[in-house]
């Protein structure tokens, strides 16, 4: 039987020319014009659309809107295509188990290698994630390129607290660091994979200088390091996580002055955007990703500076499971002005439109609470929202927050009311008191909203 091995299925040397890393990356994109960048994107999009038309999933999605191949001439026509989201992929899997009909991997006898993982299931049942060699390696490269631009060096020791098992996150971060940064990599995983006490001991034993993972658990590890009195043996200089609306200053203080960097991506798309060394907005990796910000309700492009859903097209992913106008349902906004390179910038993750709660006529994003309570020494930064409905169908939100002591619950409730625009109840618990509800030791992304209205 003849079939290509992993590195025969694409051209690694061509990949490095198309998606440069290090100084070559900056040399190309510091001087490129927006028109030149659009031309690069358009060429990739035309090739991507050819691949899309080969897959039953897209032929069905586009055909239902009366779209034929000749209707989409280039990237300028992308707005004619319908968006889709996780629910469409899950429906594809249900109708064509176990992998769905959106991947295009072909018959086993002749197919290219497949990398198979799932999402973490934060917003529901875990979703199938499939990658071909080219798509996988460009996705890895984007993370490694970002880490290096942020300042990661070959002599750094990186500890990852991303989950492993079937979850994609920990695996592709390991691949990114080991293949594109030359740093030493420790795959510690989540608290359920490596206990928190063991995690901080690893940092001390192996001279870890950089932590990567979701900031919620990274903050918890700082408290563990304090309890174990290990900070005289730990010297973390960088934290590369997903800050979103969370507290950058508080995270940096917890790690005794380490510098925290933000980035954004989802399982289907890989890395979409990340901060540069100046940490002034997240640069969208526009040589590989085409990002649209669309209205939550009408799916029309929003005005510059307004918030909307991030809808992503992976321009590079033209082998297995192409991603063309995927609605992440994550909210952000575009920033004005040009930064250090030609790519546009966004403010980062602000919450999920499908996790938005309408409370007494006001749209509430639970993740916004993280920004409201930042820089408060009396709070740990951990919280969880409980949404309930009484017999009269009145909705109430109770926000449970961890307090180190001395917190005025009434004053905190007033702060949240002013920040969220609606009154909520406040419950204070001791440090660690929200862990059972958020599942912070077991999940990559802790739960912030527990909706019991239909329980």
C-alpha positions in Angstrom: 0.0 0.0 0.0 1.4 3.4 -1.0 0.5 6.6 0.8 2.4 9.7 1.9 4.1 10.0 5.3 3.4 13.1 7.4 6.2 15.3 6.0 5.7 14.1 2.4 2.1 15.3 2.5 3.2 19.0 2.3 6.3 21.1 1.7 7.8 22.3 5.0 10.3 24.6 3.3 7.5 26.3 1.3 5.6 26.7 4.6 8.4 28.7 6.1 8.6 30.9 3.1 4.8 31.5 3.1 4.6 32.0 6.9 8.0 33.4 8.1 9.1 33.3 11.7 11.4 35.5 13.8 13.2 38.4 12.0 11.9 37.4 8.6 8.4 37.8 9.9 9.0 41.3 11.1 10.9 42.2 7.9 8.0 41.3 5.7 5.1 42.7 7.7 6.5 45.9 9.1 6.6 47.4 5.6 3.8 45.6 3.8 0.8 47.8 2.7 -2.8 46.8 3.4 -3.4 46.4 -0.3 -0.5 44.0 -0.6 -1.8 42.1 2.4 -5.3 41.8 0.9 -3.8 40.5 -2.4 -1.9 37.8 -0.4 -5.1 36.9 1.4 -7.2 36.8 -1.8 -4.8 34.3 -3.4 -5.1 32.0 -0.5 -8.9 32.4 -0.3 -9.4 31.4 -4.0 -7.5 28.2 -3.4 -9.4 27.6 -0.2 -12.7 27.9 -1.9 -11.7 25.3 -4.5 -11.2 22.9 -1.6 -14.4 23.9 0.1 -16.5 23.0 -2.9 -15.1 19.5 -2.8 -16.7 18.8 0.6 -20.3 17.8 1.1 -20.7 20.0 4.2 -20.0 23.2 2.3 -21.8 22.2 -0.8 -24.9 21.7 1.4 -24.4 24.9 3.4 -23.8 27.1 0.4 -26.2 25.3 -1.9 -29.0 25.9 0.6 -28.4 29.7 0.0 -28.5 29.2 -3.8 -24.8 29.8 -4.1 -22.9 28.3 -7.0 -19.1 28.1 -7.5 -19.0 31.0 -10.0 -20.7 33.3 -7.5 -17.6 33.7 -5.4 -14.9 35.3 -7.4 -12.5 36.2 -4.6 -12.2 37.4 -1.0 -14.3 40.5 -1.7 -17.3 38.2 -2.2 -16.9 36.4 1.2 -19.9 38.3 2.6 -22.1 36.3 0.2 -21.3 33.1 2.0 -23.3 32.0 5.1 -21.6 31.7 8.4 -21.8 28.5 10.4 -20.9 27.5 14.0 -20.4 24.5 16.3 -24.0 23.5 16.1 -23.7 22.9 12.3 -20.6 20.8 12.9 -22.3 18.7 15.6 -25.3 18.2 13.3 -22.9 17.0 10.6 -21.4 14.5 13.0 -24.8 13.3 14.1 -25.9 12.7 10.5 -22.6 11.2 9.3 -21.1 9.6 12.4 -18.5 9.4 13.8 -16.5 12.2 12.0 -19.1 14.2 10.1 -18.8 15.2 6.4 -16.8 18.5 6.9 -13.3 17.0 7.0 -12.6 15.7 3.4 -10.1 13.1 4.6 -11.0 10.7 1.8 -10.6 6.9 1.7 -8.1 5.3 4.2 -6.1 3.6 1.4 -4.9 7.0 -0.1 -5.5 9.6 2.5 -2.8 11.9 4.0 -2.1 11.5 7.8 -4.7 12.9 10.1 -4.3 14.5 13.5 -7.4 13.8 15.6 -8.4 15.6 18.8 -11.5 17.1 20.4 -12.4 20.4 22.0 -12.6 20.6 25.8 -16.4 20.7 25.8 -16.6 24.0 27.7 -19.8 25.0 25.8 -21.3 21.6 25.5 -20.4 18.1 24.2 -16.7 17.9 23.0 -16.4 18.5 19.2 -14.3 16.5 16.7 -11.2 18.4 15.6 -9.3 17.1 12.6 -6.1 18.4 11.0 -4.0 17.6 7.9 -0.2 17.9 8.1 -0.1 21.4 6.4 -3.0 22.8 8.5 -1.5 21.3 11.7 2.0 22.6 11.1 1.0 26.2 10.1 -1.2 26.3 13.2 1.7 25.3 15.3 3.9 27.8 13.5 1.6 30.7 14.3 1.8 30.0 18.0 5.6 29.6 18.0 6.0 32.7 15.9 3.8 34.6 18.3 5.7 33.3 21.4 9.0 34.4 19.9 7.8 37.8 19.0 6.6 38.2 22.6 10.1 37.5 23.7 10.4 33.8 24.4 14.1 32.8 24.0 15.8 29.5 23.2 17.2 29.3 26.7 13.7 29.6 28.3 12.0 26.7 30.1 8.3 26.6 29.4 5.7 24.9 31.6 2.3 24.3 30.0 -0.9 23.9 32.1 -3.0 23.2 29.1 -5.0 19.9 29.1 -3.9 16.8 27.3 -5.8 13.5 26.7 -8.2 14.0 23.8 -8.1 17.8 24.2 -6.3 19.6 21.4 -4.8 22.5 23.4 -1.9 20.9 25.3 -0.8 18.9 22.3 -0.5 21.6 19.8 1.1 24.0 22.2 3.8 21.4 22.9 4.3 21.0 19.1 4.5 24.8 18.7 7.1 25.3 21.4 9.3 22.3 20.5 9.2 22.8 16.7 9.4 26.6 16.5 11.0 28.1 19.6 13.9 25.8 20.7 12.8 26.3 24.4 12.6 23.3 26.7 9.0 22.3 27.2 7.3 20.7 30.3 3.9 19.2 29.6 2.5 19.5 33.1 -1.1 19.7 32.1 -4.1 20.6 34.3 -4.3 20.2 38.0 -6.0 16.9 37.5 -3.1 15.6 35.4 -0.3 17.0 37.7 -1.3 18.2 41.2 -0.8 21.9 41.9 1.8 21.1 44.5 3.8 19.0 42.0 3.4 21.8 39.4 5.1 24.4 41.5 7.8 21.9 42.5 8.5 21.3 38.8 9.0 25.1 38.4 11.6 25.1 41.1 13.4 21.9 40.1 13.7 22.7 36.4 14.1 26.5 36.4 10.9 27.2 34.6 10.9 30.8 33.2 7.6 30.9 31.3 4.1 29.7 32.1 1.6 29.0 29.3 -2.1 28.2 29.8 -5.4 29.6 31.0 -4.8 32.4 33.4 -7.4 31.2 36.0 -5.3 28.1 36.8 -2.0 30.1 36.5 -3.2 32.4 39.2 -4.2 29.5 41.4 -0.6 28.1 41.0 0.8 31.4 42.3 -1.2 30.9 45.5 0.1 27.3 45.8 3.7 28.5 45.3 3.2 31.0 48.2 1.7 28.4 50.5 4.6 26.0 49.7 7.1 28.9 50.2 8.8 28.2 46.9 9.1 31.7 45.5 12.7 31.9 46.5 13.4 29.0 44.1 11.0 30.1 41.3 11.8 32.8 38.7 8.9 33.0 36.2 9.5 36.0 33.9 6.7 35.5 31.3 3.1 34.3 31.4 1.5 33.7 28.1 -2.2 33.0 28.6 -5.7 34.1 27.7 -6.3 37.2 29.8 -9.5 38.3 28.0 -11.2 40.5 30.6 -9.2 39.0 33.4 -6.8 40.9 35.6 -3.4 41.3 34.0 -2.0 43.4 36.8 -3.2 41.0 39.5 -1.8 38.0 37.7 1.6 39.7 37.3 1.6 40.7 41.0 0.8 37.1 42.0 3.8 35.9 40.1 6.1 38.6 41.6 6.4 40.8 38.6 6.3 38.3 35.7 5.1 39.9 32.4 1.8 38.6 31.2 0.8 38.4 27.5 -2.6 37.8 25.9 -3.6 35.8 22.9 -6.7 34.3 21.3 -7.7 31.2 19.3 -10.2 28.4 19.3 -9.8 24.7 18.5 -11.2 24.8 15.0 -9.0 27.7 13.9 -5.9 27.6 16.0 -4.2 30.9 16.9 -6.0 33.9 15.6 -4.4 36.9 17.3 -1.8 37.7 19.9 0.0 40.6 21.5 3.3 41.9 20.4 6.1 42.9 22.8 4.4 46.3 23.3 1.2 44.6 24.6 -1.1 47.2 22.9 -3.9 45.1 21.4 -3.8 41.6 19.8 -2.5 41.4 16.2 -4.6 39.3 14.0 -2.3 36.9 12.0 -3.7 38.1 8.7 -1.3 36.3 6.5 -3.1 33.1 7.7 -6.5 34.2 9.2 -9.2 36.4 7.8 -11.2 37.8 10.7 -14.6 39.5 10.4 -16.5 41.1 13.3 -20.2 40.7 12.7 -23.3 41.8 14.6 -24.6 39.2 17.1 -28.1 39.5 15.8 -27.9 40.5 12.1 -24.4 39.0 11.2 -23.6 42.2 9.3 -20.1 43.9 9.6 -20.0 46.2 12.6 -18.6 49.7 12.6 -15.0 50.0 13.5 -14.7 50.1 17.3 -18.1 48.3 17.9 -18.3 44.9 19.4 -19.4 41.8 17.6 -18.9 38.1 17.0 -15.5 36.9 15.7 -16.1 35.0 12.4 -12.9 33.4 11.1 -11.7 32.0 7.8 -8.5 30.0 8.1 -6.8 30.9 4.8 -4.1 28.3 5.3 -6.3 25.3 6.2 -6.9 23.9 2.7 -6.2 20.2 3.3 -8.3 18.7 6.1 -11.4 20.3 7.6 -11.3 23.8 5.9 -12.7 26.6 8.1 -14.6 29.1 6.0 -16.7 31.8 7.9 -16.8 29.9 11.3 -18.7 31.9 13.9 -16.7 31.5 17.2 -19.5 33.4 19.1 -16.6 35.1 21.0 -17.0 38.9 21.3 -14.3 41.5 20.5 -13.8 44.8 18.7 -11.2 46.2 16.3 -8.7 48.8 17.5 -8.0 52.0 15.5 -4.7 52.8 14.0 -1.7 50.8 12.8 0.6 49.1 15.3 4.1 47.8 14.7 3.1 45.6 11.7 0.6 45.7 8.9 -1.9 43.4 10.7 -5.0 44.9 12.3 -5.5 44.6 16.0 -8.4 43.6 18.3 -9.0 44.2 22.0 -9.2 40.5 22.7 -11.9 38.2 24.1 -14.7 40.1 25.9 -17.2 37.3 26.4 -19.3 34.8 24.5 -22.5 35.9 22.7 -24.0 32.4 23.3 -23.1 32.8 27.0 -24.7 36.2 27.2 -27.5 36.5 29.8 -30.4 38.9 29.4 -31.2 39.9 32.9 -34.2 42.2 33.3 -33.7 43.5 29.8 -29.9 44.1 30.1 -27.3 42.0 28.3 -24.8 40.6 30.8 -21.5 38.9 30.0 -20.3 36.9 33.0 -16.7 37.3 31.9 -17.0 41.0 32.4 -16.9 40.5 36.1 -13.2 39.7 35.9 -12.4 43.2 34.7 -14.7 44.8 37.3 -13.0 43.2 40.3 -9.4 43.6 39.1 -6.7 45.0 41.3 -8.6 44.2 44.5 -6.4 42.8 47.2 -9.4 41.5 49.2 -10.5 39.2 46.4 -8.7 36.3 44.8 -10.2 37.0 41.4 -12.2 33.7 41.3 -16.0 33.9 40.9 -19.0 32.0 39.5 -22.4 33.2 38.5 -25.6 31.3 39.3 -28.7 32.1 37.3 -32.1 31.0 38.7 -35.8 31.6 37.9 -38.5 31.7 40.6 -42.2 30.6 40.3 -43.1 34.0 39.0 -40.5 33.6 36.2 -38.3 36.3 37.6 -34.6 35.7 36.9 -32.0 36.4 39.5 -28.2 36.2 39.3 -26.1 35.4 42.3 -22.4 36.1 41.9 -20.2 34.1 44.3 -16.7 35.6 44.8 -13.8 34.5 46.9 -12.7 36.9 49.6 -9.5 37.0 51.6 -11.4 39.0 54.2 -12.5 42.5 54.8 -14.8 42.7 51.8 -17.9 44.8 52.1 -20.6 42.7 50.3 -23.0 45.6 49.9 -20.3 47.9 48.4 -19.2 45.0 46.1 -22.8 44.5 45.0 -23.0 48.2 44.1 -19.7 48.0 42.1 -21.1 45.1 40.1 -24.4 46.8 39.6 -22.6 49.9 38.1 -20.2 47.7 36.0 -22.8 45.3 34.6 -25.7 47.7 34.4 -28.1 45.5 36.4 -28.5 44.5 40.1 -27.1 41.1 41.1 -26.8 39.3 44.5 -23.4 38.8 46.0 -22.2 35.9 48.0 -18.7 35.8 49.6 -16.8 32.6 50.2 -13.3 31.9 51.5 -10.4 31.3 49.0 -11.0 28.1 47.2 -14.7 28.2 47.8 -15.7 28.5 44.2 -13.5 25.7 43.0 -16.1 22.9 43.1 -18.5 25.0 41.0 -15.9 26.3 38.5 -14.1 23.0 38.3 -10.9 25.0 38.0 -8.7 22.0 38.9 -10.2 19.8 36.3 -11.0 22.0 33.3 -8.9 24.0 30.9 -11.5 26.8 31.1 -13.3 27.1 34.4 -17.1 27.5 34.4 -18.2 31.1 35.1 -21.9 30.7 34.5 -24.2 28.0 35.9 -27.7 28.5 34.4 -30.3 26.6 36.5 -33.3 28.4 35.1 -34.5 25.2 33.4 -33.2 22.7 35.9 
